[in-house]
Amino acid sequence: MASGIQIAVVDSGINENLTGGILIKNHLLVDDENCIVEDGAVPKNDEFLHGTICTLIIDKYCTGNVYTAIRILDRKGTGGVEKLEPALEWCYQNNIKLVNLSLGTTHYKEREILNRLINKYTYKGLVIIAAISNIGYFTFPASFANVIGVVKKEIELPYARDYIHLGIDTIVPADHVVTVGNKEHTTSHSNSYAAPYVTAMVCRMMAENENCDIHRIKKYVRKESVLPMMDELYNPDWIYKAYMPVQKKQSQADYYFAVLSGIYDDVKQEVDTIVAYDKSDLEQVDISNKNLLYLGNGDIQDVYTNGFKWSWQTRVQQIVRNQYRGNGLDIPVIFLNVMESSDQYYILTLLRQMFSKDGYSAYAVSMEPECVLYGIEYIPVVQLPLTEILVRDFIAGQVYYKQNDLILWSVSEAQRAVIDKLYPEYDVEICVREKEILLYIEKNMFYKQECNTLTQDCIRELYDVLINYMEEEHEQ
């Protein structure tokens, strides 16, 4: 039975002459001005046929779909991330919910752009199936919580066991025999060709129940994985519009999402996530169909929601269940030792941005759960069931798969003893006091700055001293 589901294959285009009568409703192109136009260039039979093959795989396992080809890749398989937004906007405007993205990027500078973009369109109802990088690094958008991240079962690298780092939802076949024109073609063992297999699975599910949402779909594809996948261990990166029953914001740093204020009943139709600091905050809101980000110390295992749910316990479970066993860290470790009254999130985000502009990917860490609101990684204070070894292995895996160049870790004076146990041979320490900033290199005083008010200029001056030292050391 034909499914009749509309699917967008955002890729290199579809050669209709080679698809054997599959219904291609639209051939579109995102042009050099990032506008959607009709794609009049029919791919030649010997050109890059990536999008064509993906379409044939989808239709092999779920026939009778209606396809839209949106070409954002050139004939060599390359394309800029800026082309993805007009493609997804066109899908939304034309009521296409299912998108196959057998592509992605591992470049850290594109993470924030794509995170905001994906959150916008998954909030609007798009279901996106995306391939993890074949070389096994954290991949955008596949690694985001609200995207179905896919890898092949014919995997030759050990990273499948480390899916907790990578955002993998399912592991499925990538070896498919399809008919391209009049010839049989066996696909290469690539995650690109695992993704359309999952798109076909989701298509069948949507044909049976058009109201199935991303959470049901994720549970389904995890169940169908050739390796067992654990539930609900996603990073809290999905928020588009949040509601906070109690707001505690004091930082100058920006949240990575929008916050809606006012009476909850007046805005609840727009809200996708509830952010709470205490279980009592949840008594005044209905969260059954919302995502929940819980920043309190209590246990929320008994709190029911159909959506994503994150608390400090999620990160503890990620660390405990982590399988990565590396050889430790070989990148600089910079500790930010801050007074309780200092704005650690503002300092962290500024330093991370400064490193990024100079081409360095910083793994920014705090030991306070609230840090996730700013896109900063949360590492809890080491206590049972955690151990120093578990935490070190987890962080080593994080920075490996995210290709970080350094660790930027904020701690309070009370947490300092934990750090000394984790990384006694750390490289740099930045002490932020009431009216001064001290910079220690290998535990020796290197720089001192008087700073009555913590400003961006103060942080910039500190950063310039630090980066000059690090680059000089690297050249030696």
C-alpha positions as CSV (number, residue, x, y, z in Angstrom):
1,M,0.0,0.0,0.0
2,A,1.3,3.4,-0.9
3,S,2.1,5.6,2.0
4,G,1.5,8.9,0.4
5,I,3.9,10.6,2.9
6,Q,5.7,13.7,1.6
7,I,9.4,13.4,2.1
8,A,12.1,16.0,1.4
9,V,15.5,14.7,0.4
10,V,17.8,17.6,1.1
11,D,20.9,16.5,-0.7
12,S,22.4,16.6,-4.2
13,G,19.2,16.4,-6.1
14,I,17.4,13.5,-7.6
15,N,17.9,12.2,-11.2
16,E,14.3,11.2,-12.1
17,N,15.5,9.3,-15.1
18,L,17.1,6.8,-12.8
19,T,14.4,6.2,-10.2
20,G,12.0,4.0,-12.2
21,G,8.9,6.0,-11.9
22,I,9.1,7.2,-8.3
23,L,7.0,10.3,-7.8
24,I,9.2,13.4,-7.6
25,K,6.9,16.3,-7.1
26,N,9.4,19.1,-6.9
27,H,13.0,19.6,-8.0
28,L,14.4,22.6,-6.1
29,L,17.7,24.3,-5.6
30,V,19.1,26.6,-2.9
31,D,21.0,29.1,-5.1
32,D,24.0,31.3,-4.5
33,E,21.8,33.9,-2.8
34,N,20.3,31.2,-0.6
35,C,16.9,31.4,-2.2
36,I,14.8,28.4,-3.2
37,V,14.3,28.2,-7.0
38,E,13.3,25.5,-9.4
39,D,16.2,23.2,-10.2
40,G,16.4,22.9,-14.0
41,A,19.7,21.1,-14.0
42,V,19.1,17.4,-14.4
43,P,22.0,15.4,-13.0
44,K,23.9,13.3,-15.5
45,N,24.0,9.6,-15.0
46,D,27.7,9.6,-14.1
47,E,27.5,12.6,-11.7
48,F,27.3,12.6,-8.0
49,L,24.1,10.5,-7.4
50,H,24.0,10.7,-3.6
51,G,20.5,12.1,-3.4
52,T,19.2,9.7,-6.0
53,I,20.5,6.7,-4.2
54,C,19.1,7.9,-0.9
55,T,15.7,8.3,-2.5
56,L,15.8,4.8,-4.0
57,I,16.7,3.3,-0.5
58,I,13.7,5.1,1.1
59,D,11.4,3.9,-1.6
60,K,12.7,0.3,-1.4
61,Y,11.6,-0.1,2.2
62,C,8.6,2.2,2.1
63,T,7.0,2.6,-1.3
64,G,4.5,5.1,-2.7
65,N,5.9,8.3,-1.1
66,V,5.8,11.7,-2.6
67,Y,9.3,13.2,-2.9
68,T,10.7,16.7,-3.0
69,A,14.4,17.1,-4.0
70,I,16.1,20.1,-2.5
71,R,19.6,20.4,-3.8
72,I,22.1,22.1,-1.4
73,L,25.1,20.0,-2.4
74,D,27.2,20.6,-5.5
75,R,28.3,17.8,-7.9
76,K,31.3,17.1,-5.6
77,G,29.1,16.7,-2.5
78,T,29.9,19.9,-0.8
79,G,27.7,22.8,0.4
80,G,27.5,25.4,3.1
81,V,25.3,25.2,6.2
82,E,23.7,28.5,5.3
83,K,21.7,26.6,2.6
84,L,19.9,24.4,5.1
85,E,17.7,27.1,6.6
86,P,15.9,28.0,3.3
87,A,15.5,24.3,2.6
88,L,13.8,23.7,6.0
89,E,11.7,26.8,5.7
90,W,10.4,25.6,2.4
91,C,9.5,22.3,3.9
92,Y,7.6,24.0,6.7
93,Q,5.8,26.3,4.5
94,N,4.7,23.4,2.2
95,N,3.6,21.1,5.0
96,I,6.4,18.5,4.6
97,K,7.2,17.0,8.0
98,L,9.8,14.3,7.1
99,V,13.3,15.3,6.0
100,N,16.2,13.0,5.1
101,L,19.6,14.6,5.7
102,S,22.3,12.2,4.7
103,L,24.9,14.9,5.4
104,G,26.3,17.0,8.2
105,T,29.3,18.8,9.6
106,T,31.7,18.2,12.4
107,H,33.0,21.7,12.6
108,Y,32.5,23.3,16.0
109,K,31.9,26.8,14.6
110,E,28.8,25.6,12.9
111,R,27.3,23.9,16.0
112,E,25.6,27.0,17.5
113,I,24.1,28.1,14.2
114,L,22.7,24.7,13.4
115,N,21.5,24.1,17.0
116,R,19.3,27.2,16.9
117,L,18.1,26.4,13.3
118,I,17.2,22.8,14.1
119,N,15.4,23.8,17.3
120,K,13.4,26.3,15.4
121,Y,12.1,23.8,12.8
122,T,11.7,20.7,15.1
123,Y,9.6,23.1,17.3
124,K,7.5,23.7,14.2
125,G,7.0,19.9,13.7
126,L,9.7,18.8,11.3
127,V,11.1,15.3,11.8
128,I,14.7,15.2,10.7
129,I,16.7,12.0,10.0
130,A,20.4,12.7,9.8
131,A,23.7,10.7,9.4
132,I,26.5,10.7,11.9
133,S,29.9,11.4,10.4
134,N,31.6,8.3,9.0
135,I,34.8,9.1,10.8
136,G,33.0,9.0,14.2
137,Y,33.0,12.5,15.5
138,F,30.2,14.6,17.0
139,T,28.1,15.6,14.0
140,F,25.7,18.5,13.4
141,P,22.7,18.2,13.2
142,A,22.6,14.4,13.7
143,S,24.0,14.6,17.3
144,F,21.3,17.0,18.5
145,A,18.7,15.5,20.9
146,N,15.7,16.5,18.6
147,V,17.2,14.9,15.5
148,I,17.3,11.1,14.7
149,G,21.0,10.4,14.6
150,V,21.9,7.2,12.5
151,V,25.0,5.1,12.0
152,K,25.5,1.9,9.9
153,K,25.6,-1.6,11.5
154,E,28.6,-2.4,9.3
155,I,30.7,-0.2,11.4
156,E,34.4,-0.7,11.5
157,L,35.2,1.9,14.1
158,P,34.6,1.3,17.8
159,Y,32.5,4.5,18.2
160,A,29.1,2.7,18.1
161,R,29.6,1.7,21.8
162,D,30.2,5.3,22.6
163,Y,26.9,6.6,21.2
164,I,26.3,8.4,24.5
165,H,28.8,11.0,23.3
166,L,27.6,11.1,19.8
167,G,23.8,11.4,20.0
168,I,23.3,8.1,18.0
169,D,19.7,6.9,18.2
170,T,19.9,3.8,16.1
171,I,22.3,1.5,14.3
172,V,20.9,0.0,11.1
173,P,22.0,-1.6,7.8
174,A,23.7,0.6,5.1
175,D,24.3,-2.2,2.5
176,H,21.3,-2.0,0.1
177,V,20.8,-3.2,-3.4
178,V,18.8,-0.7,-5.5
179,T,18.1,-0.3,-9.2
180,V,19.7,2.8,-10.6
181,G,18.3,3.2,-14.1
182,N,18.6,-0.4,-15.5
183,K,21.5,-1.5,-13.3
184,E,21.6,-3.0,-9.9
185,H,23.7,-1.0,-7.5
186,T,25.0,-2.1,-4.1
187,T,25.6,0.9,-1.8
188,S,28.8,1.5,0.0
189,H,29.0,1.0,3.8
190,S,28.3,4.6,4.7
191,N,26.1,6.3,7.4
192,S,24.7,8.3,4.5
193,Y,22.9,5.1,3.3
194,A,21.8,4.1,6.8
195,A,19.9,7.3,7.3
196,P,17.4,6.7,4.4
197,Y,16.7,3.2,5.8
198,V,15.6,4.9,9.0
199,T,13.6,7.5,7.0
200,A,11.7,4.6,5.5
201,M,11.0,3.1,9.0
202,V,9.7,6.5,10.2
203,C,7.7,6.9,7.0
204,R,5.9,3.6,7.7
205,M,5.2,4.7,11.2
206,M,3.8,8.1,10.1
207,A,1.6,6.4,7.6
208,E,0.0,4.4,10.3
209,N,-0.2,7.3,12.8
210,E,0.2,10.8,11.4
211,N,0.3,12.3,14.9
212,C,3.4,10.4,16.1
213,D,5.9,12.8,17.5
214,I,9.7,12.9,17.8
215,H,9.6,11.2,21.2
216,R,7.6,8.2,20.0
217,I,9.8,8.0,16.9
218,K,13.0,8.0,18.9
219,K,11.7,5.2,21.1
220,Y,10.7,3.2,18.0
221,V,14.0,3.6,16.2
222,R,16.0,2.7,19.3
223,K,14.0,-0.4,19.7
224,E,14.7,-1.4,16.1
225,S,18.5,-0.8,16.4
226,V,20.8,-3.8,15.9
227,L,22.6,-2.8,19.1
228,P,20.7,-1.9,22.3
229,M,20.2,1.8,22.9
230,M,19.6,3.3,26.3
231,D,16.6,5.6,26.8
232,E,16.6,9.3,27.7
233,L,20.3,10.1,27.9
234,Y,20.1,13.2,25.7
235,N,22.0,16.4,26.2
236,P,19.7,19.4,26.9
237,D,20.2,21.2,23.6
238,W,16.6,21.0,22.2
239,I,14.9,24.1,23.8
240,Y,13.3,26.7,21.5
241,K,10.8,28.4,23.8
242,A,10.9,27.8,27.6
243,Y,8.8,28.7,30.5
244,M,10.3,29.2,34.0
245,P,7.9,29.1,36.9
246,V,10.7,30.7,39.0
247,Q,13.4,32.7,37.2
248,K,16.8,33.1,38.8
249,K,18.8,34.6,36.0
250,Q,21.6,36.9,37.2
251,S,24.2,36.3,34.6
252,Q,25.0,38.7,31.8
253,A,25.3,35.7,29.5
254,D,22.4,34.9,27.2
255,Y,20.4,31.7,27.3
256,Y,20.6,29.8,24.1
257,F,16.8,29.8,23.8
258,A,13.9,32.2,24.3
259,V,12.0,32.5,27.6
260,L,8.3,33.2,27.7
261,S,6.9,35.1,30.7
262,G,3.5,35.8,32.1
263,I,0.7,33.5,33.2
264,Y,1.5,30.0,32.1
265,D,-2.0,29.3,30.7
266,D,-1.6,32.3,28.4
267,V,1.6,31.0,26.8
268,K,1.5,27.3,27.2
269,Q,0.7,26.6,23.6
270,E,3.9,28.3,22.6
271,V,6.1,26.6,25.2
272,D,8.1,23.5,24.4
273,T,10.1,23.1,27.7
274,I,9.6,23.8,31.4
275,V,12.7,24.9,33.3
276,A,12.3,24.3,37.0
277,Y,14.6,24.6,40.0
278,D,12.4,22.8,42.5
279,K,9.7,20.1,42.2
280,S,7.2,22.5,43.8
281,D,7.6,24.7,40.7
282,L,5.9,22.0,38.7
283,E,2.7,22.0,40.8
284,Q,1.4,25.1,39.0
285,V,2.1,23.9,35.4
286,D,0.9,21.0,33.3
287,I,4.1,19.3,31.9
288,S,2.6,16.1,30.5
289,N,3.2,17.2,26.9
290,K,6.2,19.4,27.5
291,N,9.9,18.8,27.8
292,L,11.4,19.2,31.3
293,L,14.7,20.6,32.3
294,Y,15.2,20.2,36.0
295,L,17.9,22.1,37.8
296,G,17.2,21.1,41.4
297,N,18.9,18.6,43.6
298,G,16.0,16.2,44.0
299,D,14.9,13.1,42.2
300,I,12.5,13.5,39.3
301,Q,12.2,9.9,38.3
302,D,8.5,9.9,39.3
303,V,7.7,13.1,37.3
304,Y,5.9,12.1,34.2
305,T,6.2,13.8,30.8
306,N,5.9,12.7,27.2
307,G,8.9,14.9,26.2
308,F,12.6,15.0,26.8
309,K,13.5,15.1,30.4
310,W,16.9,16.2,31.8
311,S,18.3,16.6,35.3
312,W,21.7,16.2,37.0
313,Q,20.9,12.5,37.1
314,T,20.9,12.3,33.3
315,R,24.5,13.4,33.3
316,V,25.5,11.0,36.1
317,Q,24.0,8.2,34.1
318,Q,25.9,9.3,31.0
319,I,29.1,9.2,32.9
320,V,28.4,5.9,34.6
321,R,27.4,4.2,31.3
322,N,30.2,5.7,29.3
323,Q,32.3,3.0,27.5
324,Y,35.1,5.3,26.2
325,R,38.5,4.3,27.5
326,G,41.2,6.6,26.1
327,N,44.7,7.5,27.0
328,G,43.9,10.6,29.0
329,L,44.0,14.2,27.9
330,D,46.7,15.8,25.7
331,I,45.1,19.2,25.5
332,P,45.5,22.2,27.8
333,V,43.3,22.3,30.9
334,I,42.4,25.8,32.1
335,F,40.6,26.2,35.4
336,L,38.6,29.3,36.2
337,N,38.6,29.7,40.0
338,V,35.8,32.1,40.7
339,M,34.3,33.8,43.8
340,E,30.7,32.8,44.4
341,S,29.6,36.3,43.5
342,S,31.3,36.3,40.2
343,D,29.4,35.7,36.9
344,Q,31.0,32.4,35.9
345,Y,28.7,31.8,32.9
346,Y,29.5,35.2,31.4
347,I,33.2,34.7,31.8
348,L,33.0,31.2,30.4
349,T,30.9,32.2,27.4
350,L,33.1,35.2,26.6
351,L,36.3,33.1,26.8
352,R,34.8,30.4,24.7
353,Q,33.8,32.9,22.0
354,M,37.3,34.5,22.0
355,F,38.9,31.1,21.6
356,S,36.5,30.2,18.9
357,K,37.3,33.4,16.9
358,D,40.9,32.4,17.0
359,G,40.2,28.9,15.7
360,Y,40.2,27.0,19.0
361,S,37.3,24.8,20.2
362,A,36.9,25.1,23.9
363,Y,35.1,22.4,26.0
364,A,33.5,24.8,28.5
365,V,32.5,23.1,31.8
366,S,30.8,24.1,35.0
367,M,29.9,22.1,38.1
368,E,26.5,23.8,38.5
369,P,23.5,22.3,36.6
370,E,22.3,25.8,35.6
371,C,25.2,26.0,33.2
372,V,23.3,24.0,30.6
373,L,21.0,27.0,30.0
374,Y,24.0,28.7,28.4
375,G,25.1,25.7,26.3
376,I,27.9,24.9,28.8
377,E,28.7,21.3,29.8
378,Y,27.7,20.2,33.2
379,I,30.0,17.9,35.2
380,P,28.7,17.1,38.7
381,V,30.8,17.0,41.8
382,V,32.5,13.6,42.1
383,Q,30.7,11.5,44.6
384,L,29.2,8.0,44.5
385,P,28.2,6.5,42.1
386,L,30.8,8.5,40.3
387,T,34.6,8.1,40.7
388,E,37.5,10.1,39.4
389,I,38.3,7.5,36.8
390,L,34.7,7.5,35.4
391,V,34.7,11.3,35.2
392,R,38.1,11.5,33.5
393,D,37.2,8.8,31.0
394,F,33.9,10.6,30.2
395,I,35.6,13.9,29.7
396,A,38.3,12.3,27.6
397,G,35.6,10.9,25.3
398,Q,33.8,14.2,25.1
399,V,36.8,16.2,24.0
400,Y,37.8,13.4,21.6
401,Y,34.5,13.1,19.8
402,K,33.9,16.9,19.8
403,Q,37.5,17.5,18.6
404,N,38.1,20.1,21.3
405,D,41.4,21.9,21.6
406,L,41.3,22.8,25.3
407,I,39.2,22.5,28.4
408,L,37.8,25.6,30.1
409,W,36.5,24.6,33.5
410,S,34.8,26.9,36.0
411,V,35.0,25.9,39.7
412,S,34.2,27.6,43.0
413,E,36.6,27.6,45.9
414,A,34.5,24.9,47.6
415,Q,34.9,22.6,44.5
416,R,38.6,23.2,44.2
417,A,39.6,20.0,46.0
418,V,37.7,17.9,43.5
419,I,39.7,19.4,40.6
420,D,43.0,18.8,42.3
421,K,42.1,15.1,42.4
422,L,40.9,15.0,38.9
423,Y,43.7,16.9,37.2
424,P,46.5,17.7,39.6
425,E,48.8,18.6,36.7
426,Y,46.5,21.2,35.1
427,D,48.1,23.8,32.9
428,V,46.5,27.1,33.7
429,E,44.5,28.6,36.5
430,I,42.5,31.9,36.3
431,C,41.5,33.3,39.7
432,V,38.7,35.9,39.7
433,R,38.6,37.9,42.9
434,E,36.6,40.9,44.0
435,K,38.9,43.5,42.4
436,E,41.5,41.5,40.6
437,I,42.2,38.7,38.1
438,L,45.2,36.4,38.6
439,L,46.7,34.2,36.0
440,Y,48.8,31.2,37.0
441,I,50.8,29.1,34.5
442,E,51.8,25.7,35.8
443,K,50.9,27.0,39.3
444,N,53.3,30.0,39.0
445,M,52.0,33.6,39.0
446,F,52.2,34.9,35.5
447,Y,49.9,37.9,35.3
448,K,47.9,40.1,37.5
449,Q,45.1,42.6,36.5
450,E,43.3,45.0,38.7
451,C,39.6,45.1,37.8
452,N,37.1,46.9,39.9
453,T,34.2,45.8,37.7
454,L,34.3,42.7,35.6
455,T,33.8,43.8,32.0
456,Q,34.3,42.4,28.5
457,D,37.5,44.5,28.2
458,C,38.9,42.9,31.4
459,I,38.3,39.5,30.0
460,R,39.7,40.5,26.6
461,E,42.9,41.7,28.2
462,L,43.3,38.5,30.2
463,Y,42.6,36.4,27.1
464,D,45.2,38.2,25.0
465,V,47.9,37.5,27.6
466,L,46.8,33.8,27.8
467,I,46.5,33.2,24.1
468,N,49.8,34.8,23.3
469,Y,51.5,32.5,25.9
470,M,49.8,29.4,24.6
471,E,50.6,30.1,21.0
472,E,54.3,30.8,21.9
473,E,54.5,27.6,23.8
474,H,52.9,25.7,20.8
475,E,55.5,27.1,18.4
476,Q,58.4,26.0,20.6
